[in-house]
Amino acid sequence: MKKLLKKLYYENNLSKKELLYLLNNLHQKNRKYLYELACKTTQKTYGNRIFVRGLLEFTNYCKNNCKYCGLRRDNKKVKRYRLSKKEILISVEKGYRIGYKTVVLQGGEDSYYSDKILEEIIKEIKYKFKDIAITLSIGERSKVSYKNLFNAGADRFLLRHETASYEMYEALHPEMTLSHRINCLLNLKKVGYQSGAGFIVGLPGENNETLSNNLLFLKKLDPSMVGIGPLIPHPDTPLNKLKNGSIETTLTMLALTRLLLPYALIPATTALNTLCSEGLEKGILAGANVVMLNLSPVEVREKYEIYKNKETTDIHELDLIKRKAEKVNFHVDMSRGDYINYNGRNENV
C-alpha cells in the first residue's frame, strides 16, 4: 500500500485497478500517510497558503429539480429571493474593502439573470475593482453564454459534475443528463475559464468503483478547481431519509484528488465544515488550499438553504480562519490565488 501511495505521489497518476485496490484496502495508518503526502504536495505547489474567497449567493431560484438540493424547483417551502445589481455591487464592495480579491457569484439556475444582466454586473465589478477575480457558479448554459460572460470579464467558473456515473447522475437529476453536463465543462475549458468540477460523497448507489471513476474523470478533465463535499440531504427533498456523506471518505477523496491534480485549487467545502467543527483544519491537512467566506447580505443567507444548518462564516471572521490555518501551520493569503500549472518534480518522500 505504501508503495502504491508513493507511486501516486511521484507520478500523480494511477490506473483504475490501482485506485480500486487502494480504496478497498486503505486502513487508518495508510490513510494518515495519504494525507501527509497530499498536504506535502499542496506545500510544494502553492506553499503553506490558504486562499480566501468571498461567496455571494445572489439568487436561490432554480429551474432544476435535483433530488438532494433544498433549492430544487418543486420545494415550495423555500422563500425565494434575487439580489439586484445594486445589492450585488454593495456586497462586493464590502468584501473588497476588507481585502478580498476573489468574489464567487453563486446561484441556482435562474433564467431571470440573462447574459445581458450578468454582463452588466460583471463589467461594473471589473470597472470598480480592477484587480478582483470573478468566479461564476451558475450552472449549465450554452457555449455562447459562457463566452459572453467570459468576454465581459469573468475569470473562473465552477460546475461540479456531481458524479461520473451516468446512471446515478440521471436518477438524481430529473430532466438532466451527464452528457450535457460534461459538454458544458468542456465548453468552459474551450472558452478559456479557469474551470472547476467536483463531486458529492455519499450519493445513493455509491461504492469504491464509482468513487474511482470520479477520480479518473477529474484526472482526464484536468480542471483548475475541484470541489468535493459530503452529501447533506435536505429534509424537504426526496432523499431526506439518507444519511450524511462520510467525512472520512470525503477527506480521502480530497487527498487523492490533490495527488492526482497537484496544481488544482481545492476548497475545504462548506458542507465539510458543516458536518465537522474542524473541517477546515482537516481539509487543509488532506490537501485543501481554499476557503470561502460568506459576503451575502445577512437577511438572505438562511434562504440559500441547499441543506439544513449550513455553516456560514462571515467575511469579517478572517481572524477565526487565520487561527484555524495557523493551527496546522498554514497562513491566509488574500491575493487572487489564480490557478498555476507547470511541470515540477516532487522531491523524495
C-alpha positions in Angstrom: 0.0 0.0 0.0 2.8 2.4 0.9 4.5 1.7 -2.4 1.3 2.5 -4.3 0.9 5.8 -2.4 4.5 6.7 -3.2 3.8 6.0 -6.8 0.8 8.3 -6.8 2.9 11.0 -5.1 5.7 10.8 -7.7 3.7 10.2 -10.8 0.4 11.9 -10.0 -1.5 9.0 -11.6 -2.8 5.5 -11.0 -4.8 3.1 -13.1 -8.4 2.2 -12.2 -7.2 -1.1 -10.9 -4.7 0.5 -8.6 -7.2 3.1 -7.4 -9.7 0.4 -6.6 -7.1 -1.6 -4.7 -6.1 1.5 -2.8 -9.7 2.3 -1.8 -10.6 -1.3 -0.9 -7.6 -1.7 1.4 -7.0 1.7 3.0 -6.7 1.5 6.8 -6.1 4.3 9.3 -2.3 4.2 9.2 -2.2 4.3 5.4 -4.9 7.0 5.4 -2.7 9.1 7.6 0.2 8.6 5.2 -2.0 9.5 2.3 -3.0 12.8 4.0 0.7 13.6 4.7 1.6 13.1 1.0 -1.4 15.2 -0.1 -0.5 18.1 2.2 3.1 17.9 1.2 2.0 18.2 -2.5 0.0 21.3 -1.7 3.0 22.8 0.0 5.2 22.1 -3.0 2.8 23.6 -5.5 1.2 26.6 -3.6 3.2 26.7 -0.4 1.5 27.0 3.0 -1.1 29.3 1.7 -4.9 29.2 2.1 -6.6 31.3 -0.4 -9.8 33.1 0.8 -12.8 33.8 -1.5 -15.9 35.9 -0.8 -19.0 33.9 -1.6 -22.1 35.8 -2.8 -25.2 33.7 -3.1 -27.3 36.1 -5.3 -30.3 34.0 -6.2 -32.0 30.9 -4.8 -34.3 30.4 -7.7 -33.6 27.3 -9.7 -35.2 25.6 -12.6 -33.7 22.2 -11.8 -35.2 19.5 -9.6 -32.1 17.8 -8.2 -33.3 15.2 -5.6 -30.9 16.2 -2.8 -30.9 20.0 -3.0 -33.1 22.2 -0.9 -33.3 24.8 -3.7 -34.9 22.3 -6.1 -37.8 23.7 -8.2 -40.5 21.6 -6.5 -39.6 22.6 -3.0 -42.5 25.1 -2.2 -41.2 25.8 1.3 -38.3 27.9 0.1 -38.5 31.7 0.5 -37.1 32.7 -2.9 -35.0 35.9 -3.4 -33.0 37.6 -6.1 -30.4 40.3 -5.4 -30.4 43.4 -7.5 -27.3 44.7 -9.3 -27.0 47.4 -6.7 -27.2 44.8 -3.8 -24.6 42.7 -5.5 -22.2 45.6 -6.0 -22.6 46.8 -2.4 -21.8 43.3 -1.2 -18.7 43.0 -3.4 -17.5 46.4 -2.3 -17.8 45.4 1.4 -15.6 42.4 0.7 -13.1 44.3 -1.4 -12.7 46.9 1.4 -11.7 44.1 3.8 -9.2 42.8 1.3 -11.0 40.1 -0.8 -9.6 39.8 -4.3 -11.9 37.0 -5.4 -15.7 37.1 -5.4 -17.7 33.9 -6.2 -21.2 34.7 -7.7 -23.2 31.7 -6.9 -26.9 30.9 -7.6 -29.4 28.4 -8.7 -30.1 28.1 -12.5 -32.2 31.2 -12.6 -33.2 32.3 -16.2 -34.0 35.8 -14.8 -30.3 36.5 -14.9 -29.9 36.8 -18.7 -26.5 37.2 -20.3 -27.2 40.9 -20.6 -27.9 41.3 -16.9 -24.9 39.3 -15.8 -22.6 41.0 -18.3 -23.6 44.4 -16.8 -22.9 43.2 -13.3 -19.5 41.6 -14.3 -18.4 44.7 -16.2 -19.3 47.0 -13.4 -17.5 44.9 -10.8 -14.4 44.8 -13.0 -14.6 48.6 -13.7 -14.8 49.5 -10.0 -12.4 46.8 -8.7 -9.9 46.2 -11.4 -7.7 43.7 -9.6 -10.6 41.4 -8.5 -11.2 37.9 -9.9 -14.8 36.9 -10.6 -15.8 33.3 -10.3 -19.2 32.2 -11.5 -21.2 29.2 -10.2 -24.5 29.4 -12.0 -24.9 26.0 -13.7 -25.4 24.9 -17.2 -25.6 27.5 -20.0 -24.8 27.5 -23.7 -21.2 27.9 -25.0 -22.2 31.3 -26.4 -23.4 32.3 -23.0 -20.2 31.1 -21.4 -18.2 33.1 -23.9 -20.3 36.3 -23.4 -19.7 36.2 -19.7 -16.0 35.4 -20.1 -15.6 38.3 -22.5 -17.4 40.6 -20.0 -14.6 39.8 -17.5 -15.5 36.6 -15.6 -12.3 34.6 -14.8 -13.4 31.3 -13.4 -16.4 29.0 -13.5 -17.4 26.3 -11.0 -19.6 23.4 -12.3 -19.4 20.2 -10.3 -20.1 17.1 -12.3 -21.6 15.6 -9.1 -21.0 12.0 -10.1 -19.3 10.4 -13.1 -21.9 7.6 -13.2 -24.4 8.2 -15.9 -27.0 6.0 -14.2 -26.6 7.7 -10.8 -26.5 11.2 -12.3 -29.7 10.8 -14.3 -31.5 9.2 -11.4 -30.7 12.2 -9.2 -31.2 14.9 -11.7 -34.6 14.7 -13.5 -34.6 16.2 -17.0 -30.8 16.5 -17.0 -28.1 14.3 -18.5 -24.4 13.8 -17.6 -23.5 14.0 -21.2 -24.7 17.6 -21.3 -23.0 18.4 -18.0 -19.7 17.1 -19.4 -20.2 19.1 -22.6 -20.7 22.2 -20.5 -17.4 21.5 -18.7 -15.6 21.0 -21.9 -17.0 24.3 -23.3 -15.9 26.2 -20.2 -12.3 25.0 -20.9 -12.5 25.8 -24.6 -13.7 29.3 -23.8 -10.8 29.9 -21.5 -12.1 29.9 -18.0 -10.2 28.6 -15.0 -12.9 26.0 -14.7 -13.9 23.7 -11.8 -15.6 20.4 -11.4 -16.2 18.1 -8.4 -18.5 15.6 -6.9 -20.6 14.7 -3.9 -19.6 11.9 -1.5 -22.4 9.7 -0.2 -24.9 9.6 -3.0 -27.2 6.6 -3.2 -25.6 3.7 -5.1 -22.0 5.0 -4.4 -19.3 2.4 -4.0 -15.5 2.4 -4.4 -15.9 1.8 -8.2 -18.0 5.0 -8.6 -15.5 6.9 -6.4 -12.6 5.7 -8.5 -14.5 6.7 -11.7 -15.0 10.2 -10.2 -11.2 10.5 -9.6 -10.4 9.2 -13.1 -12.9 11.6 -14.6 -11.2 14.5 -12.8 -7.8 13.4 -13.9 -8.9 13.3 -17.6 -10.7 16.6 -17.4 -7.8 18.3 -15.6 -9.8 21.2 -14.1 -8.3 24.2 -12.4 -10.5 23.8 -9.4 -12.2 20.8 -7.7 -15.0 20.9 -5.1 -15.6 17.7 -3.1 -18.1 17.7 -0.3 -20.3 15.2 1.7 -23.9 14.7 0.9 -26.2 16.5 3.4 -29.8 15.6 2.4 -32.3 18.4 2.8 -35.4 17.3 4.8 -37.7 18.8 2.1 -36.3 16.6 -0.7 -36.8 13.0 -2.0 -33.5 12.0 -0.4 -34.5 13.2 3.1 -34.0 9.8 4.7 -30.4 9.3 3.6 -27.5 9.5 5.9 -24.9 12.3 5.6 -21.9 11.5 3.5 -18.8 10.3 5.3 -16.3 12.9 6.5 -13.5 10.3 6.3 -14.4 9.3 2.7 -14.6 13.0 1.8 -11.1 13.7 3.1 -9.8 10.6 1.4 -11.2 11.7 -1.9 -9.8 15.2 -1.4 -6.4 13.8 -0.7 -6.4 11.5 -3.7 -7.5 14.4 -5.9 -4.7 16.5 -4.6 -2.2 13.8 -5.6 -3.8 13.3 -9.0 -4.1 17.0 -9.7 -1.2 18.7 -7.8 -1.9 22.2 -9.1 -5.7 22.2 -8.6 -7.3 24.8 -6.3 -9.3 22.7 -3.8 -11.6 24.2 -1.2 -12.4 22.8 2.2 -16.1 22.9 1.3 -18.9 24.5 3.3 -20.6 21.0 3.6 -17.4 19.6 5.2 -17.3 22.4 7.6 -21.0 22.0 8.4 -20.5 18.4 9.4 -17.2 18.8 11.2 -16.2 21.6 13.5 -12.5 21.1 12.4 -13.5 20.7 8.7 -11.1 23.4 7.6 -8.1 22.1 9.5 -8.7 18.5 8.4 -9.3 19.6 4.9 -6.0 21.6 4.8 -4.1 18.6 6.2 -5.7 16.4 3.4 -4.8 18.8 0.6 -7.3 21.7 0.5 -6.0 25.2 0.0 -9.1 27.3 -0.5 -11.8 28.5 1.9 -14.9 30.6 1.0 -16.5 33.1 3.4 -19.9 34.5 3.1 -20.5 38.0 1.8 -24.2 37.7 1.0 -26.5 40.1 2.8 -27.3 38.7 6.2 -31.0 38.8 5.6 -30.8 36.3 2.7 -28.3 33.8 4.0 -30.7 31.4 5.6 -32.8 31.4 2.5 -29.9 29.9 0.4 -30.6 26.5 2.0 -29.1 23.8 -0.1 -29.1 21.8 3.1 -30.1 22.5 6.6 -27.9 24.1 9.3 -25.4 25.3 6.6 -22.2 26.6 8.2 -21.7 30.2 7.1 -18.5 32.0 8.2 -18.9 35.7 7.6 -16.3 37.7 5.5 -15.4 39.6 8.7 -14.4 36.5 10.5 -10.9 36.4 9.0 -9.2 36.2 12.4 -11.0 32.9 13.0 -9.8 31.5 9.7 -6.3 32.7 10.4 -6.2 31.0 13.7 -7.6 27.8 12.2 -5.0 27.9 9.4 -2.1 28.7 11.8 -3.1 25.7 14.0 -2.0 23.5 11.1 1.0 25.7 10.1 -0.7 27.4 7.1 -1.5 31.1 6.6 -4.3 33.0 5.0 -3.5 34.6 1.6 -5.8 37.3 0.4 -4.5 37.5 -3.2 -6.5 36.4 -6.2 -4.9 32.9 -5.8 -5.0 32.0 -9.5 -4.5 28.5 -10.8 -0.9 27.7 -11.8 0.2 24.8 -13.9 3.8 24.0 -14.7 5.9 20.8 -14.8 7.6 20.3 -11.5 9.3 17.3 -9.8 8.3 16.0 -6.4 11.2 15.6 -4.0 11.8 12.4 -2.2 9.2 11.3 0.3 
